[in-house]
Amino acid sequence: MMDVRTIKVGTHLKLQEGVIAEVIENMGDGEWLQVRCLQSPARPDEVGTVELCHAQDIFKVLNQ
């Protein structure tokens, strides 16, 4: 599991299932981020939605 405390707002992440998301808030607890979905190959209707993302769901930090 990744420690997400240092991930800044605006960072793009690659999540499970190829989802690309942008961090819009870091909760500061080392586990949770609020993200906006930018790309979702399996579920395109989720693009633009906002949800919480747990550190274990992060596959890769794309930029910071």
mmCIF file of the N, C-alpha and C atoms, coordinates in Angstrom:
data_MODEL
# 
_entry.id   MODEL 
# 
loop_
_atom_site.group_PDB 
_atom_site.id 
_atom_site.type_symbol 
_atom_site.label_atom_id 
_atom_site.label_alt_id 
_atom_site.label_comp_id 
_atom_site.label_asym_id 
_atom_site.label_entity_id 
_atom_site.label_seq_id 
_atom_site.pdbx_PDB_ins_code 
_atom_site.Cartn_x 
_atom_site.Cartn_y 
_atom_site.Cartn_z 
_atom_site.occupancy 
_atom_site.B_iso_or_equiv 
_atom_site.pdbx_formal_charge 
_atom_site.auth_seq_id 
_atom_site.auth_comp_id 
_atom_site.auth_asym_id 
_atom_site.auth_atom_id 
_atom_site.pdbx_PDB_model_num 
ATOM 1   N N  . MET A 1 1  ? 0.843   -1.180 0.000   1.00 0.00 ? 1  MET A N  1 
ATOM 2   C CA . MET A 1 1  ? 0.000   0.000  0.000   1.00 0.00 ? 1  MET A CA 1 
ATOM 3   C C  . MET A 1 1  ? 0.886   1.241  0.000   1.00 0.00 ? 1  MET A C  1 
ATOM 4   N N  . MET A 1 2  ? 0.523   2.191  -0.811  1.00 0.00 ? 2  MET A N  1 
ATOM 5   C CA . MET A 1 2  ? 1.290   3.427  -0.966  1.00 0.00 ? 2  MET A CA 1 
ATOM 6   C C  . MET A 1 2  ? 0.921   4.432  0.135   1.00 0.00 ? 2  MET A C  1 
ATOM 7   N N  . ASP A 1 3  ? 1.923   5.140  0.673   1.00 0.00 ? 3  ASP A N  1 
ATOM 8   C CA . ASP A 1 3  ? 1.653   6.235  1.606   1.00 0.00 ? 3  ASP A CA 1 
ATOM 9   C C  . ASP A 1 3  ? 1.324   7.467  0.771   1.00 0.00 ? 3  ASP A C  1 
ATOM 10  N N  . VAL A 1 4  ? 0.107   7.950  0.861   1.00 0.00 ? 4  VAL A N  1 
ATOM 11  C CA . VAL A 1 4  ? -0.351  9.024  -0.012  1.00 0.00 ? 4  VAL A CA 1 
ATOM 12  C C  . VAL A 1 4  ? -0.248  10.417 0.612   1.00 0.00 ? 4  VAL A C  1 
ATOM 13  N N  . ARG A 1 5  ? 0.348   10.524 1.781   1.00 0.00 ? 5  ARG A N  1 
ATOM 14  C CA . ARG A 1 5  ? 0.425   11.832 2.462   1.00 0.00 ? 5  ARG A CA 1 
ATOM 15  C C  . ARG A 1 5  ? 1.086   12.916 1.630   1.00 0.00 ? 5  ARG A C  1 
ATOM 16  N N  . THR A 1 6  ? 2.022   12.554 0.777   1.00 0.00 ? 6  THR A N  1 
ATOM 17  C CA . THR A 1 6  ? 2.778   13.551 0.000   1.00 0.00 ? 6  THR A CA 1 
ATOM 18  C C  . THR A 1 6  ? 2.174   13.830 -1.380  1.00 0.00 ? 6  THR A C  1 
ATOM 19  N N  . ILE A 1 7  ? 1.117   13.136 -1.745  1.00 0.00 ? 7  ILE A N  1 
ATOM 20  C CA . ILE A 1 7  ? 0.499   13.350 -3.052  1.00 0.00 ? 7  ILE A CA 1 
ATOM 21  C C  . ILE A 1 7  ? -0.304  14.649 -3.017  1.00 0.00 ? 7  ILE A C  1 
ATOM 22  N N  . LYS A 1 8  ? -0.020  15.516 -3.993  1.00 0.00 ? 8  LYS A N  1 
ATOM 23  C CA . LYS A 1 8  ? -0.614  16.851 -4.022  1.00 0.00 ? 8  LYS A CA 1 
ATOM 24  C C  . LYS A 1 8  ? -1.862  16.902 -4.890  1.00 0.00 ? 8  LYS A C  1 
ATOM 25  N N  . VAL A 1 9  ? -2.708  17.885 -4.591  1.00 0.00 ? 9  VAL A N  1 
ATOM 26  C CA . VAL A 1 9  ? -3.882  18.168 -5.415  1.00 0.00 ? 9  VAL A CA 1 
ATOM 27  C C  . VAL A 1 9  ? -3.409  18.441 -6.842  1.00 0.00 ? 9  VAL A C  1 
ATOM 28  N N  . GLY A 1 10 ? -4.110  17.897 -7.821  1.00 0.00 ? 10 GLY A N  1 
ATOM 29  C CA . GLY A 1 10 ? -3.741  18.052 -9.230  1.00 0.00 ? 10 GLY A CA 1 
ATOM 30  C C  . GLY A 1 10 ? -2.956  16.887 -9.785  1.00 0.00 ? 10 GLY A C  1 
ATOM 31  N N  . THR A 1 11 ? -2.448  16.025 -8.908  1.00 0.00 ? 11 THR A N  1 
ATOM 32  C CA . THR A 1 11 ? -1.698  14.854 -9.345  1.00 0.00 ? 11 THR A CA 1 
ATOM 33  C C  . THR A 1 11 ? -2.618  13.877 -10.070 1.00 0.00 ? 11 THR A C  1 
ATOM 34  N N  . HIS A 1 12 ? -2.113  13.299 -11.159 1.00 0.00 ? 12 HIS A N  1 
ATOM 35  C CA . HIS A 1 12 ? -2.869  12.282 -11.893 1.00 0.00 ? 12 HIS A CA 1 
ATOM 36  C C  . HIS A 1 12 ? -2.381  10.906 -11.464 1.00 0.00 ? 12 HIS A C  1 
ATOM 37  N N  . LEU A 1 13 ? -3.335  10.006 -11.281 1.00 0.00 ? 13 LEU A N  1 
ATOM 38  C CA . LEU A 1 13 ? -3.040  8.651  -10.826 1.00 0.00 ? 13 LEU A CA 1 
ATOM 39  C C  . LEU A 1 13 ? -3.621  7.633  -11.789 1.00 0.00 ? 13 LEU A C  1 
ATOM 40  N N  . LYS A 1 14 ? -2.943  6.501  -11.911 1.00 0.00 ? 14 LYS A N  1 
ATOM 41  C CA . LYS A 1 14 ? -3.507  5.358  -12.624 1.00 0.00 ? 14 LYS A CA 1 
ATOM 42  C C  . LYS A 1 14 ? -4.009  4.401  -11.553 1.00 0.00 ? 14 LYS A C  1 
ATOM 43  N N  . LEU A 1 15 ? -5.300  4.078  -11.644 1.00 0.00 ? 15 LEU A N  1 
ATOM 44  C CA . LEU A 1 15 ? -5.929  3.202  -10.668 1.00 0.00 ? 15 LEU A CA 1 
ATOM 45  C C  . LEU A 1 15 ? -6.206  1.845  -11.294 1.00 0.00 ? 15 LEU A C  1 
ATOM 46  N N  . GLN A 1 16 ? -6.803  0.976  -10.524 1.00 0.00 ? 16 GLN A N  1 
ATOM 47  C CA . GLN A 1 16 ? -7.173  -0.340 -11.032 1.00 0.00 ? 16 GLN A CA 1 
ATOM 48  C C  . GLN A 1 16 ? -8.099  -0.208 -12.242 1.00 0.00 ? 16 GLN A C  1 
ATOM 49  N N  . GLU A 1 17 ? -8.066  -1.193 -13.098 1.00 0.00 ? 17 GLU A N  1 
ATOM 50  C CA . GLU A 1 17 ? -8.882  -1.262 -14.314 1.00 0.00 ? 17 GLU A CA 1 
ATOM 51  C C  . GLU A 1 17 ? -8.561  -0.160 -15.312 1.00 0.00 ? 17 GLU A C  1 
ATOM 52  N N  . GLY A 1 18 ? -7.354  0.437  -15.233 1.00 0.00 ? 18 GLY A N  1 
ATOM 53  C CA . GLY A 1 18 ? -6.935  1.437  -16.200 1.00 0.00 ? 18 GLY A CA 1 
ATOM 54  C C  . GLY A 1 18 ? -7.546  2.811  -16.023 1.00 0.00 ? 18 GLY A C  1 
ATOM 55  N N  . VAL A 1 19 ? -8.191  3.047  -14.900 1.00 0.00 ? 19 VAL A N  1 
ATOM 56  C CA . VAL A 1 19 ? -8.806  4.346  -14.624 1.00 0.00 ? 19 VAL A CA 1 
ATOM 57  C C  . VAL A 1 19 ? -7.713  5.389  -14.372 1.00 0.00 ? 19 VAL A C  1 
ATOM 58  N N  . ILE A 1 20 ? -7.866  6.563  -14.992 1.00 0.00 ? 20 ILE A N  1 
ATOM 59  C CA . ILE A 1 20 ? -6.986  7.701  -14.742 1.00 0.00 ? 20 ILE A CA 1 
ATOM 60  C C  . ILE A 1 20 ? -7.806  8.718  -13.950 1.00 0.00 ? 20 ILE A C  1 
ATOM 61  N N  . ALA A 1 21 ? -7.249  9.178  -12.820 1.00 0.00 ? 21 ALA A N  1 
ATOM 62  C CA . ALA A 1 21 ? -7.973  10.099 -11.953 1.00 0.00 ? 21 ALA A CA 1 
ATOM 63  C C  . ALA A 1 21 ? -7.065  11.234 -11.514 1.00 0.00 ? 21 ALA A C  1 
ATOM 64  N N  . GLU A 1 22 ? -7.683  12.374 -11.211 1.00 0.00 ? 22 GLU A N  1 
ATOM 65  C CA . GLU A 1 22 ? -6.974  13.554 -10.725 1.00 0.00 ? 22 GLU A CA 1 
ATOM 66  C C  . GLU A 1 22 ? -7.328  13.772 -9.256  1.00 0.00 ? 22 GLU A C  1 
ATOM 67  N N  . VAL A 1 23 ? -6.313  13.982 -8.429  1.00 0.00 ? 23 VAL A N  1 
ATOM 68  C CA . VAL A 1 23 ? -6.537  14.233 -7.007  1.00 0.00 ? 23 VAL A CA 1 
ATOM 69  C C  . VAL A 1 23 ? -7.126  15.630 -6.839  1.00 0.00 ? 23 VAL A C  1 
ATOM 70  N N  . ILE A 1 24 ? -8.273  15.706 -6.155  1.00 0.00 ? 24 ILE A N  1 
ATOM 71  C CA . ILE A 1 24 ? -8.864  17.011 -5.880  1.00 0.00 ? 24 ILE A CA 1 
ATOM 72  C C  . ILE A 1 24 ? -8.806  17.359 -4.389  1.00 0.00 ? 24 ILE A C  1 
ATOM 73  N N  . GLU A 1 25 ? -8.533  16.354 -3.547  1.00 0.00 ? 25 GLU A N  1 
ATOM 74  C CA . GLU A 1 25 ? -8.306  16.617 -2.128  1.00 0.00 ? 25 GLU A CA 1 
ATOM 75  C C  . GLU A 1 25 ? -7.540  15.461 -1.511  1.00 0.00 ? 25 GLU A C  1 
ATOM 76  N N  . ASN A 1 26 ? -6.535  15.795 -0.706  1.00 0.00 ? 26 ASN A N  1 
ATOM 77  C CA . ASN A 1 26 ? -5.799  14.804 0.055   1.00 0.00 ? 26 ASN A CA 1 
ATOM 78  C C  . ASN A 1 26 ? -6.303  14.892 1.489   1.00 0.00 ? 26 ASN A C  1 
ATOM 79  N N  . MET A 1 27 ? -6.857  13.811 2.000   1.00 0.00 ? 27 MET A N  1 
ATOM 80  C CA . MET A 1 27 ? -7.440  13.797 3.334   1.00 0.00 ? 27 MET A CA 1 
ATOM 81  C C  . MET A 1 27 ? -6.379  13.909 4.434   1.00 0.00 ? 27 MET A C  1 
ATOM 82  N N  . GLY A 1 28 ? -5.111  13.652 4.088   1.00 0.00 ? 28 GLY A N  1 
ATOM 83  C CA . GLY A 1 28 ? -4.014  13.806 5.034   1.00 0.00 ? 28 GLY A CA 1 
ATOM 84  C C  . GLY A 1 28 ? -3.879  12.678 6.038   1.00 0.00 ? 28 GLY A C  1 
ATOM 85  N N  . ASP A 1 29 ? -4.637  11.603 5.855   1.00 0.00 ? 29 ASP A N  1 
ATOM 86  C CA . ASP A 1 29 ? -4.576  10.491 6.802   1.00 0.00 ? 29 ASP A CA 1 
ATOM 87  C C  . ASP A 1 29 ? -3.656  9.365  6.347   1.00 0.00 ? 29 ASP A C  1 
ATOM 88  N N  . GLY A 1 30 ? -3.047  9.535  5.169   1.00 0.00 ? 30 GLY A N  1 
ATOM 89  C CA . GLY A 1 30 ? -2.129  8.518  4.658   1.00 0.00 ? 30 GLY A CA 1 
ATOM 90  C C  . GLY A 1 30 ? -2.812  7.371  3.937   1.00 0.00 ? 30 GLY A C  1 
ATOM 91  N N  . GLU A 1 31 ? -4.137  7.425  3.806   1.00 0.00 ? 31 GLU A N  1 
ATOM 92  C CA . GLU A 1 31 ? -4.853  6.332  3.157   1.00 0.00 ? 31 GLU A CA 1 
ATOM 93  C C  . GLU A 1 31 ? -5.844  6.773  2.086   1.00 0.00 ? 31 GLU A C  1 
ATOM 94  N N  . TRP A 1 32 ? -6.505  7.921  2.258   1.00 0.00 ? 32 TRP A N  1 
ATOM 95  C CA . TRP A 1 32 ? -7.606  8.302  1.377   1.00 0.00 ? 32 TRP A CA 1 
ATOM 96  C C  . TRP A 1 32 ? -7.333  9.589  0.610   1.00 0.00 ? 32 TRP A C  1 
ATOM 97  N N  . LEU A 1 33 ? -7.760  9.598  -0.657  1.00 0.00 ? 33 LEU A N  1 
ATOM 98  C CA . LEU A 1 33 ? -7.726  10.777 -1.523  1.00 0.00 ? 33 LEU A CA 1 
ATOM 99  C C  . LEU A 1 33 ? -9.104  10.937 -2.153  1.00 0.00 ? 33 LEU A C  1 
ATOM 100 N N  . GLN A 1 34 ? -9.495  12.161 -2.376  1.00 0.00 ? 34 GLN A N  1 
ATOM 101 C CA . GLN A 1 34 ? -10.706 12.394 -3.167  1.00 0.00 ? 34 GLN A CA 1 
ATOM 102 C C  . GLN A 1 34 ? -10.238 12.661 -4.591  1.00 0.00 ? 34 GLN A C  1 
ATOM 103 N N  . VAL A 1 35 ? -10.805 11.947 -5.549  1.00 0.00 ? 35 VAL A N  1 
ATOM 104 C CA . VAL A 1 35 ? -10.349 12.035 -6.936  1.00 0.00 ? 35 VAL A CA 1 
ATOM 105 C C  . VAL A 1 35 ? -11.517 12.245 -7.893  1.00 0.00 ? 35 VAL A C  1 
ATOM 106 N N  . ARG A 1 36 ? -11.189 12.842 -9.048  1.00 0.00 ? 36 ARG A N  1 
ATOM 107 C CA . ARG A 1 36 ? -12.148 12.993 -10.152 1.00 0.00 ? 36 ARG A CA 1 
ATOM 108 C C  . ARG A 1 36 ? -11.689 12.071 -11.271 1.00 0.00 ? 36 ARG A C  1 
ATOM 109 N N  . CYS A 1 37 ? -12.592 11.278 -11.775 1.00 0.00 ? 37 CYS A N  1 
ATOM 110 C CA . CYS A 1 37 ? -12.285 10.343 -12.853 1.00 0.00 ? 37 CYS A CA 1 
ATOM 111 C C  . CYS A 1 37 ? -12.097 11.101 -14.163 1.00 0.00 ? 37 CYS A C  1 
ATOM 112 N N  . LEU A 1 38 ? -10.961 10.895 -14.818 1.00 0.00 ? 38 LEU A N  1 
ATOM 113 C CA . LEU A 1 38 ? -10.669 11.526 -16.104 1.00 0.00 ? 38 LEU A CA 1 
ATOM 114 C C  . LEU A 1 38 ? -10.856 10.560 -17.275 1.00 0.00 ? 38 LEU A C  1 
ATOM 115 N N  . GLN A 1 39 ? -10.512 9.282  -17.043 1.00 0.00 ? 39 GLN A N  1 
ATOM 116 C CA . GLN A 1 39 ? -10.654 8.246  -18.066 1.00 0.00 ? 39 GLN A CA 1 
ATOM 117 C C  . GLN A 1 39 ? -11.056 6.949  -17.380 1.00 0.00 ? 39 GLN A C  1 
ATOM 118 N N  . SER A 1 40 ? -11.994 6.250  -17.997 1.00 0.00 ? 40 SER A N  1 
ATOM 119 C CA . SER A 1 40 ? -12.421 4.959  -17.465 1.00 0.00 ? 40 SER A CA 1 
ATOM 120 C C  . SER A 1 40 ? -12.777 4.050  -18.633 1.00 0.00 ? 40 SER A C  1 
ATOM 121 N N  . PRO A 1 41 ? -11.799 3.283  -19.127 1.00 0.00 ? 41 PRO A N  1 
ATOM 122 C CA . PRO A 1 41 ? -12.040 2.451  -20.307 1.00 0.00 ? 41 PRO A CA 1 
ATOM 123 C C  . PRO A 1 41 ? -13.216 1.480  -20.155 1.00 0.00 ? 41 PRO A C  1 
ATOM 124 N N  . ALA A 1 42 ? -13.382 0.894  -19.007 1.00 0.00 ? 42 ALA A N  1 
ATOM 125 C CA . ALA A 1 42 ? -14.437 -0.105 -18.812 1.00 0.00 ? 42 ALA A CA 1 
ATOM 126 C C  . ALA A 1 42 ? -15.803 0.528  -18.551 1.00 0.00 ? 42 ALA A C  1 
ATOM 127 N N  . ARG A 1 43 ? -15.803 1.739  -17.975 1.00 0.00 ? 43 ARG A N  1 
ATOM 128 C CA . ARG A 1 43 ? -17.069 2.404  -17.642 1.00 0.00 ? 43 ARG A CA 1 
ATOM 129 C C  . ARG A 1 43 ? -16.981 3.893  -17.981 1.00 0.00 ? 43 ARG A C  1 
ATOM 130 N N  . PRO A 1 44 ? -17.107 4.244  -19.256 1.00 0.00 ? 44 PRO A N  1 
ATOM 131 C CA . PRO A 1 44 ? -16.959 5.635  -19.684 1.00 0.00 ? 44 PRO A CA 1 
ATOM 132 C C  . PRO A 1 44 ? -17.954 6.597  -19.031 1.00 0.00 ? 44 PRO A C  1 
ATOM 133 N N  . ASP A 1 45 ? -19.081 6.104  -18.554 1.00 0.00 ? 45 ASP A N  1 
ATOM 134 C CA . ASP A 1 45 ? -20.067 6.965  -17.907 1.00 0.00 ? 45 ASP A CA 1 
ATOM 135 C C  . ASP A 1 45 ? -19.583 7.494  -16.550 1.00 0.00 ? 45 ASP A C  1 
ATOM 136 N N  . GLU A 1 46 ? -18.488 6.953  -16.024 1.00 0.00 ? 46 GLU A N  1 
ATOM 137 C CA . GLU A 1 46 ? -17.931 7.417  -14.747 1.00 0.00 ? 46 GLU A CA 1 
ATOM 138 C C  . GLU A 1 46 ? -17.018 8.638  -14.899 1.00 0.00 ? 46 GLU A C  1 
ATOM 139 N N  . VAL A 1 47 ? -16.663 9.004  -16.123 1.00 0.00 ? 47 VAL A N  1 
ATOM 140 C CA . VAL A 1 47 ? -15.799 10.165 -16.357 1.00 0.00 ? 47 VAL A CA 1 
ATOM 141 C C  . VAL A 1 47 ? -16.478 11.412 -15.786 1.00 0.00 ? 47 VAL A C  1 
ATOM 142 N N  . GLY A 1 48 ? -15.715 12.145 -14.980 1.00 0.00 ? 48 GLY A N  1 
ATOM 143 C CA . GLY A 1 48 ? -16.229 13.353 -14.350 1.00 0.00 ? 48 GLY A CA 1 
ATOM 144 C C  . GLY A 1 48 ? -16.757 13.145 -12.941 1.00 0.00 ? 48 GLY A C  1 
ATOM 145 N N  . THR A 1 49 ? -16.968 11.895 -12.546 1.00 0.00 ? 49 THR A N  1 
ATOM 146 C CA . THR A 1 49 ? -17.471 11.637 -11.201 1.00 0.00 ? 49 THR A CA 1 
ATOM 147 C C  . THR A 1 49 ? -16.364 11.809 -10.165 1.00 0.00 ? 49 THR A C  1 
ATOM 148 N N  . VAL A 1 50 ? -16.771 12.131 -8.946  1.00 0.00 ? 50 VAL A N  1 
ATOM 149 C CA . VAL A 1 50 ? -15.845 12.324 -7.832  1.00 0.00 ? 50 VAL A CA 1 
ATOM 150 C C  . VAL A 1 50 ? -16.096 11.224 -6.811  1.00 0.00 ? 50 VAL A C  1 
ATOM 151 N N  . GLU A 1 51 ? -15.000 10.637 -6.316  1.00 0.00 ? 51 GLU A N  1 
ATOM 152 C CA . GLU A 1 51 ? -15.135 9.577  -5.315  1.00 0.00 ? 51 GLU A CA 1 
ATOM 153 C C  . GLU A 1 51 ? -13.890 9.516  -4.450  1.00 0.00 ? 51 GLU A C  1 
ATOM 154 N N  . LEU A 1 52 ? -13.976 8.749  -3.381  1.00 0.00 ? 52 LEU A N  1 
ATOM 155 C CA . LEU A 1 52 ? -12.816 8.519  -2.539  1.00 0.00 ? 52 LEU A CA 1 
ATOM 156 C C  . LEU A 1 52 ? -12.013 7.357  -3.111  1.00 0.00 ? 52 LEU A C  1 
ATOM 157 N N  . CYS A 1 53 ? -10.714 7.465  -3.009  1.00 0.00 ? 53 CYS A N  1 
ATOM 158 C CA . CYS A 1 53 ? -9.795  6.447  -3.510  1.00 0.00 ? 53 CYS A CA 1 
ATOM 159 C C  . CYS A 1 53 ? -8.884  6.038  -2.364  1.00 0.00 ? 53 CYS A C  1 
ATOM 160 N N  . HIS A 1 54 ? -8.815  4.762  -2.093  1.00 0.00 ? 54 HIS A N  1 
ATOM 161 C CA . HIS A 1 54 ? -7.931  4.249  -1.048  1.00 0.00 ? 54 HIS A CA 1 
ATOM 162 C C  . HIS A 1 54 ? -6.539  4.025  -1.631  1.00 0.00 ? 54 HIS A C  1 
ATOM 163 N N  . ALA A 1 55 ? -5.537  4.173  -0.791  1.00 0.00 ? 55 ALA A N  1 
ATOM 164 C CA . ALA A 1 55 ? -4.143  4.020  -1.229  1.00 0.00 ? 55 ALA A CA 1 
ATOM 165 C C  . ALA A 1 55 ? -3.896  2.683  -1.927  1.00 0.00 ? 55 ALA A C  1 
ATOM 166 N N  . GLN A 1 56 ? -4.555  1.627  -1.508  1.00 0.00 ? 56 GLN A N  1 
ATOM 167 C CA . GLN A 1 56 ? -4.322  0.315  -2.116  1.00 0.00 ? 56 GLN A CA 1 
ATOM 168 C C  . GLN A 1 56 ? -4.870  0.210  -3.539  1.00 0.00 ? 56 GLN A C  1 
ATOM 169 N N  . ASP A 1 57 ? -5.702  1.173  -3.949  1.00 0.00 ? 57 ASP A N  1 
ATOM 170 C CA . ASP A 1 57 ? -6.257  1.170  -5.300  1.00 0.00 ? 57 ASP A CA 1 
ATOM 171 C C  . ASP A 1 57 ? -5.361  1.866  -6.320  1.00 0.00 ? 57 ASP A C  1 
ATOM 172 N N  . ILE A 1 58 ? -4.291  2.512  -5.855  1.00 0.00 ? 58 ILE A N  1 
ATOM 173 C CA . ILE A 1 58 ? -3.394  3.249  -6.744  1.00 0.00 ? 58 ILE A CA 1 
ATOM 174 C C  . ILE A 1 58 ? -2.379  2.293  -7.349  1.00 0.00 ? 58 ILE A C  1 
ATOM 175 N N  . PHE A 1 59 ? -2.357  2.264  -8.682  1.00 0.00 ? 59 PHE A N  1 
ATOM 176 C CA . PHE A 1 59 ? -1.391  1.442  -9.398  1.00 0.00 ? 59 PHE A CA 1 
ATOM 177 C C  . PHE A 1 59 ? -0.100  2.210  -9.635  1.00 0.00 ? 59 PHE A C  1 
ATOM 178 N N  . LYS A 1 60 ? -0.240  3.527  -9.979  1.00 0.00 ? 60 LYS A N  1 
ATOM 179 C CA . LYS A 1 60 ? 0.936   4.323  -10.333 1.00 0.00 ? 60 LYS A CA 1 
ATOM 180 C C  . LYS A 1 60 ? 0.616   5.808  -10.226 1.00 0.00 ? 60 LYS A C  1 
ATOM 181 N N  . VAL A 1 61 ? 1.591   6.602  -9.769  1.00 0.00 ? 61 VAL A N  1 
ATOM 182 C CA . VAL A 1 61 ? 1.483   8.065  -9.785  1.00 0.00 ? 61 VAL A CA 1 
ATOM 183 C C  . VAL A 1 61 ? 2.014   8.511  -11.141 1.00 0.00 ? 61 VAL A C  1 
ATOM 184 N N  . LEU A 1 62 ? 1.197   9.214  -11.925 1.00 0.00 ? 62 LEU A N  1 
ATOM 185 C CA . LEU A 1 62 ? 1.587   9.604  -13.283 1.00 0.00 ? 62 LEU A CA 1 
ATOM 186 C C  . LEU A 1 62 ? 2.341   10.928 -13.326 1.00 0.00 ? 62 LEU A C  1 
ATOM 187 N N  . ASN A 1 63 ? 1.969   11.879 -12.471 1.00 0.00 ? 63 ASN A N  1 
ATOM 188 C CA . ASN A 1 63 ? 2.686   13.155 -12.381 1.00 0.00 ? 63 ASN A CA 1 
ATOM 189 C C  . ASN A 1 63 ? 2.447   13.713 -10.999 1.00 0.00 ? 63 ASN A C  1 
ATOM 190 N N  . GLN A 1 64 ? 3.300   14.613 -10.575 1.00 0.00 ? 64 GLN A N  1 
ATOM 191 C CA . GLN A 1 64 ? 3.090   15.229 -9.255  1.00 0.00 ? 64 GLN A CA 1 
ATOM 192 C C  . GLN A 1 64 ? 3.645   16.619 -9.255  1.00 0.00 ? 64 GLN A C  1 
# 
